[in-house]
Amino acid sequence: MRFNTGETSEELKVKYNPEGSILRKAQLRMLEMLVWLDKLCKEQGIEYCLEGGNVLGAIRHNGFIPWDDDVDIIMRRGEYKKLCDYLLKHPHPQFKLQSHKTDKGYFGSWNVLRDTKSEYIKDDPIHNLRTFRGLQIDIFPIEIGYSRIISKIAGNIHHWNNKYFVAKHNVIAHYYYLVEQKICFPVLRAISSLIGDKRYFTYELGHGHYPKFPVASTFPVSSIQFEGYTLLGPNNTSDYLTALFGNYMILPPPDKRNKHQAIYRIWD
């Protein structure tokens, strides 16, 4: 396939993620995690959906966006709780559920599936506070009712903990986090469900980004091909991607490609 920039799919692969490159190794490890998680969710009757850039990659590149090193899934809060409870009761020997409960150095507002045979290398006290620092799949709970105002308030609340307390005053950070998660966010979620736009889902509060996902084109989920595997994605990928990205088949220019540029260590 030749894109608007004149580049072909093969040229993009050679440029960004050729076989054997550290980025491709990272993508393949995350793919291994994703395929395992997909199998688990289907066995347990848990509905998930590939999110944003992964859906874009599936449709435009048949898998990962060549310069991307990210995997995200979304699911309704009830499904999220069911999955997290299962992962806690039936831990995988390599892929660990990371939450504040399983890793006291983790203060994310959503849970993550981490690979324990890899590591992001970062000069970041918040990152290095965590026990699990490997490649990850973000697991985002979503709810009907989008309010950008509520999302921004929650994002600021969460940001203040990271800015002032996490990795500086961890006892305070711990109790701040509990108040945030047990009191502030449930109240804000309830308000968002009342005043929010019911045509859209909202991310888990505290994310810091405020995308809105169209309900009608997302659930119920449908099959989607990703890196040669049949996974779960939105029921109308065209409407979903148009809502998020506009003309999603247009490649951005090279200097606008959102490369994570992370440094990894990966072992068998």
C-alpha positions as CSV (number, residue, x, y, z in Angstrom):
1,M,0.0,0.0,0.0
2,R,1.2,3.5,-0.9
3,F,0.2,6.3,1.5
4,N,-0.4,10.0,0.9
5,T,3.3,10.8,1.8
6,G,4.5,8.5,-1.0
7,E,5.7,5.9,1.4
8,T,4.8,2.3,1.2
9,S,3.9,-0.1,4.0
10,E,7.2,-1.9,3.5
11,E,9.2,1.3,3.5
12,L,7.6,2.4,6.8
13,K,8.5,-1.0,8.3
14,V,12.1,-0.8,7.2
15,K,12.3,2.8,8.6
16,Y,10.7,2.3,12.0
17,N,10.2,-1.3,13.1
18,P,12.2,-3.8,11.0
19,E,12.4,-7.4,12.2
20,G,15.0,-7.7,15.0
21,S,14.9,-4.0,16.0
22,I,14.3,-3.2,19.6
23,L,11.0,-1.5,18.7
24,R,9.8,-4.6,16.9
25,K,10.8,-6.8,19.8
26,A,8.8,-4.6,22.1
27,Q,5.8,-4.7,19.8
28,L,6.0,-8.5,19.6
29,R,6.2,-8.9,23.4
30,M,3.1,-6.6,23.8
31,L,1.4,-8.7,21.1
32,E,2.1,-11.8,23.1
33,M,0.6,-10.2,26.1
34,L,-2.4,-9.0,24.1
35,V,-3.1,-12.4,22.5
36,W,-3.0,-14.0,26.0
37,L,-5.3,-11.4,27.4
38,D,-7.7,-11.8,24.5
39,K,-7.9,-15.5,25.1
40,L,-8.5,-15.0,28.8
41,C,-11.2,-12.5,28.2
42,K,-13.0,-14.7,25.7
43,E,-12.8,-17.7,28.1
44,Q,-14.2,-15.6,31.0
45,G,-16.9,-13.8,28.9
46,I,-15.3,-10.4,29.5
47,E,-15.9,-7.9,26.7
48,Y,-13.0,-5.6,25.9
49,C,-12.2,-3.4,22.9
50,L,-8.9,-2.3,21.3
51,E,-8.5,1.4,21.7
52,G,-7.6,4.4,19.6
53,G,-4.2,4.0,18.0
54,N,-4.3,0.2,18.0
55,V,-7.6,0.3,16.1
56,L,-6.0,2.9,13.7
57,G,-3.0,0.6,13.3
58,A,-5.2,-2.5,12.6
59,I,-7.1,-0.7,9.8
60,R,-4.2,1.3,8.3
61,H,-1.2,-0.9,8.9
62,N,-2.8,-4.4,9.7
63,G,-1.2,-4.2,13.2
64,F,0.9,-1.8,15.1
65,I,1.5,1.7,13.7
66,P,5.1,1.2,12.7
67,W,6.5,3.9,15.1
68,D,4.2,3.0,18.0
69,D,5.0,1.1,21.2
70,D,1.7,1.3,22.9
71,V,-1.2,-1.1,23.6
72,D,-4.5,0.1,25.2
73,I,-7.8,-1.6,25.7
74,I,-11.0,-0.2,27.0
75,M,-13.9,-2.0,28.8
76,R,-17.0,-1.1,30.9
77,R,-16.3,-0.7,34.6
78,G,-18.1,-3.9,35.5
79,E,-16.0,-5.9,33.0
80,Y,-12.9,-4.1,34.3
81,K,-13.6,-5.2,37.8
82,K,-14.2,-8.8,36.7
83,L,-11.0,-8.9,34.8
84,C,-8.9,-7.4,37.6
85,D,-10.4,-9.7,40.2
86,Y,-9.6,-12.7,38.0
87,L,-6.0,-11.6,37.4
88,L,-5.5,-11.2,41.1
89,K,-6.8,-14.6,41.9
90,H,-5.1,-16.4,39.0
91,P,-1.7,-14.6,38.5
92,H,0.2,-15.2,35.3
93,P,3.9,-16.2,35.9
94,Q,5.2,-13.4,33.7
95,F,2.3,-10.9,33.1
96,K,1.3,-9.1,36.3
97,L,-1.6,-6.9,37.1
98,Q,-0.2,-3.7,38.4
99,S,-2.4,-1.6,40.7
100,H,-1.7,0.3,43.9
101,K,-2.7,-2.9,45.7
102,T,-0.1,-5.1,44.0
103,D,2.6,-2.4,43.7
104,K,2.6,0.4,46.4
105,G,4.9,2.5,44.2
106,Y,2.2,2.6,41.4
107,F,-0.2,5.5,41.6
108,G,-2.0,5.2,38.3
109,S,-5.7,5.7,38.3
110,W,-6.2,2.7,36.1
111,N,-4.7,-0.8,36.2
112,V,-2.0,-2.1,33.9
113,L,-0.9,-5.5,32.7
114,R,3.0,-5.5,33.0
115,D,5.6,-7.8,31.5
116,T,8.1,-8.8,34.1
117,K,10.8,-9.8,31.5
118,S,11.3,-6.3,30.2
119,E,11.8,-2.9,31.5
120,Y,11.4,0.7,30.4
121,I,14.6,2.6,31.2
122,K,13.7,6.1,32.4
123,D,15.3,8.8,34.5
124,D,12.1,9.4,36.3
125,P,11.6,9.0,40.1
126,I,7.9,8.3,39.7
127,H,8.6,5.5,37.2
128,N,11.5,4.1,39.2
129,L,9.4,4.0,42.4
130,R,7.3,1.1,40.9
131,T,8.1,-2.5,41.4
132,F,6.9,-3.5,37.9
133,R,8.5,-1.4,35.1
134,G,8.1,-3.6,32.1
135,L,6.2,-3.3,28.8
136,Q,2.6,-2.8,29.5
137,I,-1.0,-3.0,28.3
138,D,-3.1,-0.1,29.7
139,I,-6.6,-1.3,30.8
140,F,-9.0,1.6,30.8
141,P,-12.4,1.4,32.4
142,I,-14.9,3.6,30.6
143,E,-18.4,4.8,31.4
144,I,-21.2,6.5,29.5
145,G,-21.4,10.2,29.9
146,Y,-18.6,12.5,28.7
147,S,-17.9,15.7,30.4
148,R,-14.6,17.5,29.5
149,I,-14.9,19.7,32.6
150,I,-15.3,16.8,35.0
151,S,-12.4,15.0,33.2
152,K,-10.2,18.0,33.5
153,I,-11.0,18.5,37.2
154,A,-10.1,14.9,37.9
155,G,-7.0,15.1,35.8
156,N,-5.8,18.1,37.8
157,I,-6.5,16.3,41.1
158,H,-4.5,13.3,40.0
159,H,-1.7,15.5,38.6
160,W,-1.2,17.3,41.9
161,N,-0.4,14.1,43.7
162,N,2.2,13.2,41.1
163,K,3.6,16.7,41.1
164,Y,3.8,17.4,44.9
165,F,3.9,14.0,46.7
166,V,4.6,10.9,44.7
167,A,8.3,9.9,45.0
168,K,8.7,12.9,47.4
169,H,6.4,12.3,50.4
170,N,5.1,8.8,49.7
171,V,3.0,8.4,52.9
172,I,1.1,11.6,52.0
173,A,0.9,10.4,48.4
174,H,-0.7,7.1,49.6
175,Y,-3.4,8.7,51.6
176,Y,-4.0,11.4,48.9
177,Y,-4.4,8.6,46.4
178,L,-6.9,6.7,48.6
179,V,-9.0,9.9,49.0
180,E,-8.8,10.5,45.3
181,Q,-9.9,7.0,44.3
182,K,-12.4,6.2,47.0
183,I,-14.1,9.6,47.4
184,C,-13.3,12.2,44.8
185,F,-13.5,10.1,41.7
186,P,-16.7,8.2,42.5
187,V,-18.4,11.6,43.2
188,L,-17.1,13.0,39.9
189,R,-18.1,9.9,38.0
190,A,-21.7,10.2,39.4
191,I,-21.8,13.9,38.3
192,S,-20.4,13.0,34.8
193,S,-23.0,10.3,34.4
194,L,-25.7,12.9,35.1
195,I,-24.5,15.9,33.1
196,G,-22.3,14.2,30.5
197,D,-23.0,13.6,26.9
198,K,-24.5,10.1,26.6
199,R,-23.4,9.7,23.1
200,Y,-19.8,9.2,24.3
201,F,-17.8,7.2,26.7
202,T,-15.3,8.8,29.0
203,Y,-11.9,7.4,30.0
204,E,-11.1,6.5,33.6
205,L,-10.8,9.8,35.5
206,G,-7.3,11.0,36.3
207,H,-6.0,10.1,32.8
208,G,-4.9,13.6,31.9
209,H,-6.1,13.3,28.3
210,Y,-9.7,13.7,27.4
211,P,-10.7,11.7,24.4
212,K,-14.3,10.8,23.9
213,F,-15.3,7.5,22.3
214,P,-18.6,7.3,20.4
215,V,-20.9,4.7,22.1
216,A,-22.8,3.7,19.0
217,S,-19.7,2.7,17.0
218,T,-17.8,1.1,19.8
219,F,-20.1,-1.4,21.6
220,P,-21.1,-4.1,21.1
221,V,-17.7,-5.1,19.9
222,S,-16.8,-6.9,16.7
223,S,-13.9,-8.9,15.5
224,I,-10.8,-7.0,14.2
225,Q,-7.6,-8.3,12.6
226,F,-4.4,-7.2,14.3
227,E,-1.0,-8.6,13.4
228,G,-2.6,-11.7,12.0
229,Y,-4.8,-12.4,15.1
230,T,-8.5,-12.0,15.5
231,L,-9.1,-9.7,18.4
232,L,-12.0,-7.5,19.6
233,G,-12.5,-3.9,18.3
234,P,-15.3,-1.4,17.7
235,N,-18.3,-2.5,15.8
236,N,-17.9,0.3,13.2
237,T,-14.2,1.1,12.8
238,S,-14.8,3.7,10.1
239,D,-17.1,5.8,12.3
240,Y,-15.0,5.2,15.4
241,L,-11.8,6.3,13.7
242,T,-13.3,9.3,12.0
243,A,-14.7,10.5,15.3
244,L,-11.2,10.3,16.9
245,F,-8.9,11.1,14.0
246,G,-10.8,12.6,11.1
247,N,-9.3,11.3,7.8
248,Y,-7.5,8.4,9.5
249,M,-5.9,7.0,6.3
250,I,-3.8,10.1,5.9
251,L,-0.3,9.6,7.3
252,P,1.1,12.5,9.3
253,P,4.4,14.0,8.1
254,P,7.6,12.4,9.6
255,D,8.2,15.2,12.1
256,K,4.6,14.9,13.5
257,R,4.7,11.1,14.1
258,N,4.1,10.5,17.8
259,K,7.1,8.2,18.4
260,H,7.4,7.3,22.1
261,Q,11.1,7.0,21.8
262,A,11.3,4.9,24.9
263,I,14.4,2.9,25.9
264,Y,13.7,-0.8,26.7
265,R,15.5,-3.7,28.1
266,I,13.9,-7.0,27.0
267,W,14.9,-10.6,27.9
268,D,13.5,-14.0,27.3
